[in-house]
Amino acid sequence: MLLAKNYFIIYAKWTLLLCTYFPSLSLATSTCRDSNGNNPADCFMRAELTKAILYKAPAQAQGKLLTAGAGAANWAANAAAVTAAVGHSFAKALEHVIAANGNNKFISYNNIPPDVPKVRTKSNSKGVLMMDTGNDDAAAWIVHTVPGFPKARTGYLFPPAEVQKGHLLICLTIKEDQIDTIAMTLRIATPLIYYNDIPDAQMDSRPNLKKLANGESRLTPPLTVTQDTTTTGAQSLKVTIYSKGEKSRYEIYRRVLVRKLKTSIKVWTTRDKFLKSDCKTFGRNLKLVTSPISVDGHASSLENDVSQWIVSEPGNKFCVVDKPYHKSQAKEPAMAVCIDDATIFAMTLRIATPLIYYNDIPDAQMDSRPNLKKLANGESRLTPPLTVTQDTTTTGAQSLKVTIYSKGEKSRYVWTTRDKFLKSDCKTFGRNLKLVTSPISVDGHASSLENDVSQWIVSEPGNKFCVVDKPYHKSQAKEPAMAVCIDDATIFGHFNRIAQNVENCV
């Protein structure tokens, strides 16, 4: 009995030693990993991480990370610089992509492959699809935005020039039987495969993967494909992949994503001079996120952030898209990977909404005020044009009626800067819009449009005075806006006197 115990202790010590100093000899790395890339349990059991999302803002060496479980509650600093070969989530996940392993086999695709200059392709997809060909059912799909990355079997190298740019990397742990489903959608997107070492035995049982690897990527109609899959683990994520072929002539953001998701979407991507925000259809709006944004304190802008992503409104969907919002992509293959998860959605939604920099209202007060709670949590934007009207009153014996809404219902005088497009408008009787001439006098104090940044209106007739948060510019038709209106004869009288001179109406 004592001898057996001694043998066990010796065996455990050697096992721990081998796992510590020779991790690649124990298990193939074919799944996503935690924030620091280390998984002490790997030597005895495979501790899978269902997801890891790294958002590296421009000029940030480390970036911010979301992982599964408790790690999904908040953004956390990546444990090491993305240029480091060890010590962080994606360096570990790619461990047996950059170095040889007998069991981990993979396909790498990138429209700008490593060390291959001036390759011509219509695809913009970048990623790695890998699997453990041993006895373990382990696989992962990494989707990213980094050109020339990763280098297969030649060591870890994150391109130094890309540190100055904003990048997004996503790792999803999947089951091996989901690989062919993903390959089906990749065939539509026609990615440029620059490395493949998956054995024929694995290919033969996965017809779409085999066709993808052999370049049989183009399909006949239907020209768009939707595939659902899930990540592994107890708290699995629902993942939906949307692909379109170049012959579809569909613009992927409006013609595919808005229609498939059946919601409005907020879009972070570069844009051209043709495609704009689109709010023509109620509940199916496409709104462009303004630049710059903040990723948990890390600033990013469209000038140096090459990621493309959307969030649904309403809903819990976060999607990564491989093409920017440019008119030219209607004639190119494209793909979007969408994750349905409330926590990830909340994190990205906060990026796409105004930044609340201070809040100390107790939870007890928040819980009884759902809209205040949503505002504090970053769920602050409504679908423009605003269709909600809210009435309230001030306190005191002579309370004021205050209405919060988007557009007045009566003709009104307008004090605000104006652009070269929008003018006074008196075409409709009783529904005129008249611009107050500059300068004005506020009880003897002169003010002019050149140095007055306020925007307000008074109704005609009536007793309404409203403060508006946007100027009278054509561009604000596609932006969120709000007006706060006070119904009070005295206040109205003061501002009506200020607005006595108006431009000629057309």
Beta strands, then each sheet from edge to edge (+ up, - down):
strand 1: 51-56
strand 2: 64-67
strand 3: 76-77
strand 4: 104-110
strand 5: 126-132
strand 6: 139-144
strand 7: 167-174
strand 8: 193-196
strand 9: 224-230
strand 10: 238-244
strand 11: 264-268
strand 12: 286-288
strand 13: 293-295
strand 14: 298-300
strand 15: 309-313
strand 16: 317-321
strand 17: 334-340
strand 18: 390-393
strand 19: 401-405
strand 20: 412-415
strand 21: 433-435
strand 22: 440-442
strand 23: 445-447
strand 24: 456-459
strand 25: 464-468
strand 26: 483-487
sheet 1: 3+ 2- 1+ 7- 6+ 5- 4+ 8-
sheet 2: 9+ 10- 17+ 16- 15+ 11- 12-
sheet 3: 13+ 14-
sheet 4: 18+ 19- 26+ 25- 24+ 20- 21-
sheet 5: 22+ 23-
end
